[in-house]
Amino acid sequence: MNGATALIETLADCGVEFCIANPGTSEMHLVQALDAVPKMRSVLALFEGVCTGAADGIARMSGKPAATLLHLGPGLANGIANLHNARRANSPLINIVGNHPNFHVGYDAPLTSDIDTLAGNFSCWTKSCSTAATLAQDGADAFTASLRQNTGSTGQIATLIMGADAAWGDCDGPVRPNAPPRRAKVADSSIEAIASLLQAGGKNALLLEHHGADQAALKAAGRIASKTGCRIFNGTFPARVDGGPGRAKVERLPYFPEHILATLDGMDNLILVGGQIPASFFAYRNSPGQLIPAGCTVSRLSQVDEDAIDALERLVDRLGASDAPVDTFERQEVPKPQGELNNKTIIQAIAATMPEEVIVCTDSGGGNAAYPYCQSTATNSWLSLTGGAIGQGGPVSTGAALACPERPVLALLGDGGAAYTIQCLWTQAREQLDVTTVIFANNSYNILNVEYGRLGVTDVGEVAASLFDIGNPAIDWVALAKGFGVPGASANNAEELGDLLEQSFATPGPFLIQANGEMKR
């Protein structure tokens, strides 16, 4: 057996079910190995940013890493934007990056680059000195590293840089998986300190992120809120939160810094559960970077690498809140809208037509704004743009559909972000994935118009206007989708959008809807 086959067999034995691939010459032995190990499903993507985003979507919905197969440094570089988003989401992921054999590196061949430096920007674990004898164990170690929670925003991405000589060389075969890592438990003293703080009264809030945004954590937080009167929040862009009728109600922090400060105004204590102090997405003159209002003290129940569910459940017991009710989202009927397409009618059409257990992937201001209005209509899993690198929504929806083929997937994309990774449609057509893609076609990088206005500019010049305009020429998204093998249609009013959404949800396979309107953030 060669090293490549031993690696793939080992990863499959560890539990890796998917390899999202865009291979090249350096990876041919690994392609041969994938052909020989059918229990790992190989999925081709036309662009590495789709590979990495799809692996992120698989991780968010399954909790397990997928592998990507990328071609040397330039291939890895093409995937970095969505690896940045995956790092911020704490998604477990394994990159396999092909490289020249060791004896060839010194010749400075055209594709030679410093892959280690590229990988270091988003990886919690890297290895670039594998041999055929070590490659299988290195794969097992990469899998373990991807499941080990790390402090701060280090993330859970392992990158194995595989020289071609390690892939083609002979070895002894696969190795056994390592023991799975476990989250650390929060100290009893931390539970006691937060319990005392909540019992002292005042205006308090829990900010629940990452492991703290799991539905079990939200239920426990709901009992604490019912018992103590505190409020519970998610961050602005949680990696995944399950919501809808009957699920624990949670507020979401807004986007702009002044709105976050207004939301938290008057709070005596902000208690962090699995996340960090809210920070402004961008820096503004005369505006604070950390968004804590005056007079508010920050405390912490759990770090990102600690067991937030266990900590919250122990806090429930300490507060005597085991029988306290949990405030949940209540079901309401939302009528299908009529009239012109704008933010309000698009969001209403989405809310009115959402099927049960839909997975919603957002890569737009309008998509993120739809979240609160959709929690009363259907159970859902909401996957947000965690790192701010647009071009995530389509690839993540592709991975979510691969991981959960029994569930419908809805991608809500701005036209600017969709243009980055529209190649995902081809993979959706090839794999016949049940993804409905809605593109908010306002022909503009509209968030930049908003940000320009926040500078106090009232008269937008010709150059600035041209840099925010993507309508010259206008993009025909339906024609693009058809070219990638995905059927689609345009919606020019609210009635058409509602009808097309219902049609898409009722029909297996991918479908694209171009929503033409004046959407504002």
C-alpha positions as CSV (number, residue, x, y, z in Angstrom):
1,M,0.0,0.0,0.0
2,N,1.2,3.5,-0.7
3,G,1.0,6.5,1.7
4,A,-1.9,8.1,-0.1
5,T,-4.2,5.0,0.2
6,A,-3.2,4.6,3.9
7,L,-4.0,8.2,4.5
8,I,-7.5,8.0,3.0
9,E,-8.3,4.7,4.7
10,T,-7.2,6.1,8.0
11,L,-9.3,9.3,7.6
12,A,-12.3,7.2,6.6
13,D,-11.9,5.0,9.7
14,C,-11.7,8.1,11.8
15,G,-15.1,9.2,10.4
16,V,-14.4,11.6,7.6
17,E,-17.2,11.0,5.1
18,F,-16.5,13.6,2.4
19,C,-13.5,14.9,0.4
20,I,-14.3,18.1,-1.4
21,A,-11.7,18.2,-4.2
22,N,-10.1,20.3,-6.8
23,P,-7.0,18.2,-7.5
24,G,-3.9,18.6,-9.7
25,T,-0.9,16.6,-10.8
26,S,0.7,16.5,-7.4
27,E,-2.4,14.8,-6.0
28,M,-2.9,12.0,-8.5
29,H,-1.9,9.3,-6.1
30,L,-4.5,10.6,-3.6
31,V,-7.1,10.6,-6.4
32,Q,-6.3,7.0,-7.0
33,A,-6.7,6.3,-3.3
34,L,-10.1,8.0,-3.2
35,D,-11.1,5.7,-6.1
36,A,-10.0,2.7,-4.0
37,V,-11.8,3.8,-0.7
38,P,-15.5,4.2,-1.7
39,K,-16.7,4.8,1.9
40,M,-15.3,8.3,1.6
41,R,-17.5,10.3,-0.8
42,S,-15.5,12.4,-3.3
43,V,-17.2,15.6,-4.5
44,L,-15.7,17.8,-7.3
45,A,-15.8,21.6,-7.1
46,L,-14.7,23.9,-9.8
47,F,-13.0,26.4,-7.5
48,E,-11.1,25.9,-4.2
49,G,-13.2,28.5,-2.4
50,V,-16.2,26.2,-3.0
51,C,-14.2,23.3,-1.6
52,T,-13.4,25.0,1.6
53,G,-16.8,26.7,2.0
54,A,-18.6,23.3,1.4
55,A,-16.4,21.6,4.0
56,D,-17.4,24.4,6.4
57,G,-21.1,23.7,5.7
58,I,-20.6,20.0,6.3
59,A,-18.9,20.7,9.6
60,R,-21.5,23.1,10.9
61,M,-24.3,20.6,10.2
62,S,-22.6,17.3,11.1
63,G,-20.1,18.4,13.8
64,K,-17.5,16.3,11.9
65,P,-14.6,17.4,9.6
66,A,-14.7,16.9,5.9
67,A,-11.4,16.9,4.0
68,T,-10.5,19.2,1.2
69,L,-8.1,18.3,-1.6
70,L,-6.2,21.3,-2.9
71,H,-3.4,21.8,-5.4
72,L,-0.3,23.3,-3.9
73,G,0.0,26.8,-2.6
74,P,-2.1,28.6,-5.3
75,G,-4.9,26.1,-4.8
76,L,-4.8,26.7,-1.0
77,A,-4.7,30.5,-1.6
78,N,-7.9,30.3,-3.7
79,G,-9.6,28.7,-0.7
80,I,-8.4,30.9,2.1
81,A,-11.3,33.4,2.2
82,N,-13.7,30.6,3.2
83,L,-11.1,29.0,5.4
84,H,-11.0,32.3,7.3
85,N,-14.8,32.1,7.7
86,A,-14.5,28.4,8.8
87,R,-11.9,29.4,11.4
88,R,-14.2,32.1,12.8
89,A,-17.0,29.5,12.9
90,N,-14.8,27.0,14.8
91,S,-15.7,24.5,12.1
92,P,-13.6,21.2,12.2
93,L,-11.9,20.8,8.8
94,I,-9.0,19.0,7.3
95,N,-7.1,20.4,4.3
96,I,-4.9,18.0,2.3
97,V,-2.6,20.2,0.2
98,G,-0.5,18.5,-2.4
99,N,3.1,19.6,-2.8
100,H,6.2,18.8,-4.8
101,P,8.3,15.9,-3.6
102,N,11.1,16.9,-1.3
103,F,13.8,16.4,-3.9
104,H,12.0,18.8,-6.3
105,V,11.3,21.7,-4.0
106,G,14.7,23.3,-4.4
107,Y,14.4,23.7,-8.1
108,D,11.9,26.6,-7.8
109,A,9.4,25.0,-10.2
110,P,6.5,27.3,-11.3
111,L,4.1,26.2,-8.6
112,T,6.6,26.3,-5.7
113,S,5.5,28.5,-2.8
114,D,5.7,28.8,1.0
115,I,2.6,26.7,1.8
116,D,3.4,26.6,5.5
117,T,3.1,30.4,5.8
118,L,-0.2,30.4,3.9
119,A,-1.6,27.7,6.1
120,G,-0.5,29.4,9.3
121,N,-3.0,32.1,8.9
122,F,-6.0,29.9,9.7
123,S,-4.7,26.5,10.9
124,C,-4.5,25.3,14.4
125,W,-2.3,22.4,13.3
126,T,0.0,22.0,10.3
127,K,2.5,19.4,9.1
128,S,4.6,19.5,6.0
129,C,7.3,16.9,6.6
130,S,5.3,13.7,6.2
131,T,6.9,10.6,4.7
132,A,5.1,7.6,3.3
133,A,5.7,5.8,6.7
134,T,4.1,8.7,8.7
135,L,1.4,9.9,6.4
136,A,-1.4,7.7,7.8
137,Q,-0.6,8.7,11.4
138,D,-0.3,12.3,10.4
139,G,-3.9,12.0,9.0
140,A,-5.1,10.6,12.3
141,D,-3.4,13.4,14.2
142,A,-5.0,16.0,11.8
143,F,-8.4,14.5,12.5
144,T,-7.9,14.7,16.2
145,A,-6.6,18.3,16.0
146,S,-9.7,19.4,14.0
147,L,-11.9,18.2,16.9
148,R,-9.8,19.8,19.7
149,Q,-11.2,23.2,20.8
150,N,-8.7,25.9,21.1
151,T,-8.7,29.3,22.9
152,G,-9.6,32.5,21.3
153,S,-10.3,32.5,17.5
154,T,-7.6,29.9,16.7
155,G,-10.2,27.7,15.1
156,Q,-10.2,24.0,14.4
157,I,-8.6,23.6,10.9
158,A,-5.8,21.1,10.4
159,T,-3.7,21.4,7.3
160,L,-1.6,18.4,6.0
161,I,0.8,19.5,3.3
162,M,1.5,16.2,1.5
163,G,4.6,15.9,-0.7
164,A,4.1,13.6,-3.7
165,D,6.8,11.3,-2.5
166,A,4.9,10.7,0.7
167,A,1.8,9.8,-1.4
168,W,3.5,7.4,-3.8
169,G,5.9,5.8,-1.3
170,D,5.3,2.3,0.2
171,C,4.1,2.0,3.8
172,D,2.7,-0.5,6.3
173,G,-1.0,0.6,5.8
174,P,-3.6,2.6,7.8
175,V,-3.4,3.3,11.5
176,R,-6.1,3.2,14.2
177,P,-7.9,6.5,15.1
178,N,-6.7,8.4,18.1
179,A,-8.9,8.8,21.2
180,P,-11.3,11.7,20.7
181,P,-10.5,14.9,22.5
182,R,-12.9,16.2,25.1
183,R,-13.9,19.7,26.2
184,A,-12.6,20.9,29.6
185,K,-15.2,21.5,32.4
186,V,-15.7,24.9,33.9
187,A,-14.5,25.1,37.5
188,D,-17.0,25.1,40.3
189,S,-15.8,28.5,41.4
190,S,-16.9,30.0,38.1
191,I,-20.4,28.5,38.4
192,E,-20.6,29.9,42.0
193,A,-19.4,33.4,41.0
194,I,-21.9,33.7,38.1
195,A,-24.7,32.4,40.3
196,S,-24.0,34.9,43.0
197,L,-23.9,37.7,40.4
198,L,-27.3,36.7,38.9
199,Q,-28.8,36.4,42.3
200,A,-27.7,39.9,43.3
201,G,-30.2,41.4,40.9
202,G,-29.6,44.2,38.5
203,K,-29.8,44.1,34.7
204,N,-27.8,41.1,33.4
205,A,-27.3,39.4,30.0
206,L,-25.8,36.2,28.8
207,L,-24.0,36.3,25.5
208,L,-24.0,32.8,24.0
209,E,-21.7,31.8,21.2
210,H,-20.2,28.7,19.6
211,H,-20.8,25.8,22.0
212,G,-23.0,28.1,24.0
213,A,-25.3,28.5,21.0
214,D,-26.2,24.8,20.9
215,Q,-29.9,24.2,21.4
216,A,-29.2,22.4,24.7
217,A,-27.3,25.4,25.9
218,L,-30.0,27.8,24.8
219,K,-32.6,25.7,26.7
220,A,-30.5,25.9,29.9
221,A,-30.0,29.6,29.4
222,G,-33.8,30.0,28.9
223,R,-34.4,28.5,32.3
224,I,-31.8,30.8,33.9
225,A,-33.5,33.8,32.2
226,S,-36.9,32.7,33.5
227,K,-35.5,32.3,37.0
228,T,-33.4,35.5,37.2
229,G,-34.8,37.9,34.7
230,C,-31.6,38.1,32.6
231,R,-31.6,38.5,28.9
232,I,-30.0,36.1,26.5
233,F,-28.2,37.0,23.2
234,N,-26.3,35.4,20.4
235,G,-23.6,37.3,18.6
236,T,-24.4,39.1,15.3
237,F,-23.1,36.2,13.1
238,P,-23.4,32.8,14.9
239,A,-21.9,29.9,13.0
240,R,-25.1,27.9,13.6
241,V,-28.2,28.4,15.7
242,D,-31.3,26.2,15.6
243,G,-34.5,28.1,15.9
244,G,-38.2,28.3,15.0
245,P,-41.4,27.5,16.8
246,G,-41.0,25.5,20.0
247,R,-37.2,26.2,20.2
248,A,-35.6,28.4,22.9
249,K,-36.0,32.1,22.1
250,V,-32.8,34.1,21.9
251,E,-32.1,37.7,20.8
252,R,-29.4,38.5,18.3
253,L,-27.0,41.4,18.6
254,P,-27.3,43.9,15.7
255,Y,-24.6,44.8,13.2
256,F,-23.6,48.4,13.6
257,P,-21.7,49.4,16.8
258,E,-24.1,52.1,17.9
259,H,-27.0,49.7,17.7
260,I,-25.1,47.1,19.8
261,L,-24.3,49.7,22.4
262,A,-28.0,50.8,22.4
263,T,-29.1,47.2,22.8
264,L,-26.9,46.7,25.8
265,D,-27.4,50.1,27.3
266,G,-28.3,50.0,31.0
267,M,-26.9,46.5,31.5
268,D,-25.0,46.0,34.8
269,N,-23.3,42.7,33.8
270,L,-22.6,41.0,30.5
271,I,-21.7,37.3,31.0
272,L,-19.8,35.6,28.2
273,V,-20.6,32.0,27.4
274,G,-18.2,30.5,24.8
275,G,-17.4,33.8,23.1
276,Q,-15.7,37.1,23.5
277,I,-16.5,40.8,24.2
278,P,-18.5,42.2,21.3
279,A,-16.2,44.1,18.9
280,S,-17.2,46.5,16.1
281,F,-17.0,44.7,12.8
282,F,-14.9,47.7,11.5
283,A,-13.2,50.6,13.2
284,Y,-14.8,54.0,13.0
285,R,-13.5,57.4,14.1
286,N,-14.8,58.4,17.5
287,S,-16.3,55.0,18.1
288,P,-15.1,52.4,20.6
289,G,-13.8,49.1,19.3
290,Q,-15.1,47.0,22.1
291,L,-18.8,47.5,22.5
292,I,-19.5,47.6,26.2
293,P,-21.7,50.4,27.4
294,A,-20.6,52.6,30.4
295,G,-21.2,51.0,33.7
296,C,-21.4,47.4,32.4
297,T,-19.1,44.8,33.9
298,V,-18.0,41.8,31.8
299,S,-17.8,38.4,33.5
300,R,-17.2,35.0,32.0
301,L,-18.9,31.6,32.6
302,S,-17.0,29.6,29.9
303,Q,-14.2,29.9,27.4
304,V,-14.7,28.9,23.8
305,D,-12.8,25.6,24.5
306,E,-14.8,24.7,27.6
307,D,-18.1,22.8,27.9
308,A,-20.7,25.5,27.8
309,I,-23.7,23.1,27.9
310,D,-22.4,21.4,31.1
311,A,-21.6,24.8,32.7
312,L,-25.1,26.2,31.9
313,E,-26.8,23.1,33.2
314,R,-24.8,23.2,36.4
315,L,-25.7,26.9,36.8
316,V,-29.4,25.9,36.3
317,D,-29.0,23.5,39.2
318,R,-27.2,26.0,41.4
319,L,-29.9,28.6,40.8
320,G,-32.7,26.1,41.5
321,A,-34.1,26.7,38.0
322,S,-34.6,23.1,36.8
323,D,-38.3,23.5,36.7
324,A,-38.3,27.0,35.3
325,P,-40.1,27.4,32.0
326,V,-38.2,28.1,28.8
327,D,-39.4,31.0,26.6
328,T,-39.8,29.7,23.1
329,F,-40.6,31.0,19.7
330,E,-44.3,30.8,19.0
331,R,-45.8,29.8,15.6
332,Q,-47.5,32.5,13.7
333,E,-49.0,32.5,10.2
334,V,-47.3,34.9,7.8
335,P,-49.3,35.7,4.7
336,K,-47.5,35.8,1.3
337,P,-46.9,39.4,0.4
338,Q,-48.0,41.3,-2.6
339,G,-46.6,44.3,-4.5
340,E,-43.1,45.4,-5.3
341,L,-39.9,43.6,-4.2
342,N,-38.1,45.4,-1.4
343,N,-36.5,44.3,1.9
344,K,-39.8,43.9,3.7
345,T,-41.6,41.9,1.0
346,I,-38.7,39.6,0.3
347,I,-38.3,38.8,3.9
348,Q,-42.0,38.3,4.3
349,A,-42.1,35.9,1.2
350,I,-39.2,33.9,2.7
351,A,-40.9,33.7,6.1
352,A,-44.3,32.7,4.5
353,T,-42.9,29.9,2.4
354,M,-40.2,28.3,4.6
355,P,-40.5,24.5,4.9
356,E,-39.9,22.7,8.2
357,E,-36.3,21.9,9.2
358,V,-34.9,24.2,6.5
359,I,-31.2,25.1,6.6
360,V,-30.7,28.8,5.9
361,C,-27.3,30.0,4.7
362,T,-26.8,33.7,4.6
363,D,-24.2,35.8,2.7
364,S,-26.0,39.2,2.6
365,G,-27.4,41.9,4.8
366,G,-30.9,41.1,3.7
367,G,-30.4,37.4,4.5
368,N,-29.1,38.2,8.0
369,A,-32.0,40.7,8.5
370,A,-34.5,37.9,7.7
371,Y,-33.6,35.9,10.8
372,P,-35.9,37.4,13.5
373,Y,-38.9,37.4,11.1
374,C,-38.5,33.7,10.2
375,Q,-38.5,32.3,13.7
376,S,-42.2,32.1,14.1
377,T,-42.9,30.2,10.8
378,A,-40.8,27.0,10.6
379,T,-38.1,25.1,12.5
380,N,-34.7,26.0,11.0
381,S,-30.9,25.9,11.3
382,W,-29.4,29.3,10.5
383,L,-25.8,29.5,9.3
384,S,-24.3,33.0,9.2
385,L,-21.4,34.7,7.5
386,T,-19.0,34.3,10.5
387,G,-15.8,35.9,9.2
388,G,-17.1,38.7,6.9
389,A,-15.4,37.2,3.8
390,I,-18.2,37.2,1.2
391,G,-18.7,34.3,-1.1
392,Q,-19.5,31.9,1.7
393,G,-23.2,31.4,1.4
394,G,-23.4,29.3,-1.8
395,P,-20.5,27.0,-0.9
396,V,-21.8,26.5,2.7
397,S,-25.2,25.7,1.4
398,T,-23.6,23.1,-0.8
399,G,-21.9,21.5,2.1
400,A,-25.0,21.7,4.3
401,A,-27.0,19.8,1.6
402,L,-24.3,17.2,1.3
403,A,-24.3,16.6,5.1
404,C,-28.2,16.7,5.5
405,P,-29.7,15.3,2.2
406,E,-33.1,14.9,4.0
407,R,-33.4,18.6,4.7
408,P,-34.2,21.5,2.4
409,V,-31.5,24.2,2.1
410,L,-32.1,27.9,1.4
411,A,-29.2,30.2,0.4
412,L,-29.9,33.9,0.7
413,L,-27.1,35.7,-1.2
414,G,-26.3,39.2,-2.2
415,D,-25.4,39.6,-5.8
416,G,-21.9,40.9,-4.9
417,G,-21.1,37.9,-2.7
418,A,-22.7,35.4,-5.1
419,A,-20.3,36.5,-7.9
420,Y,-17.3,35.3,-5.9
421,T,-18.2,31.6,-5.7
422,I,-21.1,31.1,-8.2
423,Q,-19.3,27.9,-9.3
424,C,-21.0,26.2,-6.4
425,L,-24.1,25.8,-8.6
426,W,-22.2,23.4,-10.8
427,T,-21.5,21.1,-7.9
428,Q,-25.1,21.4,-6.7
429,A,-26.3,20.3,-10.2
430,R,-23.8,17.5,-10.5
431,E,-24.7,16.1,-7.0
432,Q,-28.5,17.0,-7.4
433,L,-28.5,18.8,-4.1
434,D,-31.8,20.2,-2.8
435,V,-30.7,23.9,-2.6
436,T,-32.9,26.9,-3.3
437,T,-30.7,29.9,-4.0
438,V,-32.2,33.4,-3.8
439,I,-30.0,36.2,-5.1
440,F,-30.9,39.7,-4.0
441,A,-30.2,41.4,-7.3
442,N,-29.9,45.1,-6.5
443,N,-26.9,45.5,-8.9
444,S,-24.8,47.1,-6.2
445,Y,-22.3,46.5,-3.4
446,N,-25.0,48.2,-1.3
447,I,-23.3,47.9,2.1
448,L,-20.6,50.1,0.7
449,N,-23.1,52.7,-0.2
450,V,-24.3,52.5,3.5
451,E,-20.7,52.7,4.8
452,Y,-19.9,55.7,2.5
453,G,-23.0,57.5,3.9
454,R,-21.8,56.8,7.4
455,L,-18.8,58.9,6.6
456,G,-21.1,61.9,6.2
457,V,-20.8,61.9,2.4
458,T,-24.1,63.2,0.9
459,D,-22.9,63.7,-2.6
460,V,-21.4,60.5,-4.0
461,G,-18.9,61.2,-6.8
462,E,-18.7,59.5,-10.2
463,V,-15.7,57.3,-9.3
464,A,-17.2,56.2,-5.9
465,A,-20.5,55.4,-7.5
466,S,-18.9,53.3,-10.2
467,L,-17.0,51.3,-7.6
468,F,-20.2,50.4,-5.8
469,D,-22.1,49.6,-9.0
470,I,-22.3,46.1,-10.4
471,G,-25.1,46.7,-12.7
472,N,-23.0,47.9,-15.7
473,P,-23.4,45.4,-17.3
474,A,-26.2,43.8,-15.4
475,I,-25.6,40.1,-14.4
476,D,-28.2,37.6,-15.7
477,W,-28.1,35.2,-12.8
478,V,-30.7,32.9,-14.3
479,A,-28.6,32.5,-17.5
480,L,-25.5,31.9,-15.4
481,A,-27.4,29.2,-13.4
482,K,-28.6,27.5,-16.6
483,G,-25.0,27.5,-17.8
484,F,-24.0,25.5,-14.7
485,G,-26.9,23.1,-15.1
486,V,-29.3,24.7,-12.5
487,P,-32.8,25.8,-13.5
488,G,-33.9,29.2,-12.4
489,A,-36.3,32.1,-12.8
490,S,-36.6,35.8,-12.1
491,A,-39.0,37.4,-9.6
492,N,-40.0,41.0,-10.3
493,N,-42.7,41.3,-7.6
494,A,-43.6,39.7,-4.3
495,E,-46.2,37.3,-5.7
496,E,-43.7,35.9,-8.2
497,L,-41.1,35.4,-5.5
498,G,-43.5,33.6,-3.2
499,D,-44.7,31.3,-6.0
500,L,-41.1,30.5,-7.1
501,L,-40.1,29.7,-3.5
502,E,-43.0,27.3,-3.1
503,Q,-42.2,25.7,-6.5
504,S,-38.6,25.2,-5.6
505,F,-39.2,23.7,-2.2
506,A,-41.7,21.3,-3.8
507,T,-39.2,20.2,-6.5
508,P,-36.1,18.1,-5.8
509,G,-32.8,19.4,-6.9
510,P,-31.2,22.9,-7.1
511,F,-33.1,26.0,-8.2
512,L,-32.1,29.7,-8.4
513,I,-34.3,32.7,-8.0
514,Q,-33.2,36.2,-9.1
515,A,-35.1,38.7,-6.9
516,N,-35.0,42.0,-8.7
517,G,-35.7,44.9,-6.4
518,E,-34.3,47.9,-4.5
519,M,-33.0,46.0,-1.4
520,K,-31.3,48.1,1.2
521,R,-29.3,46.9,4.2
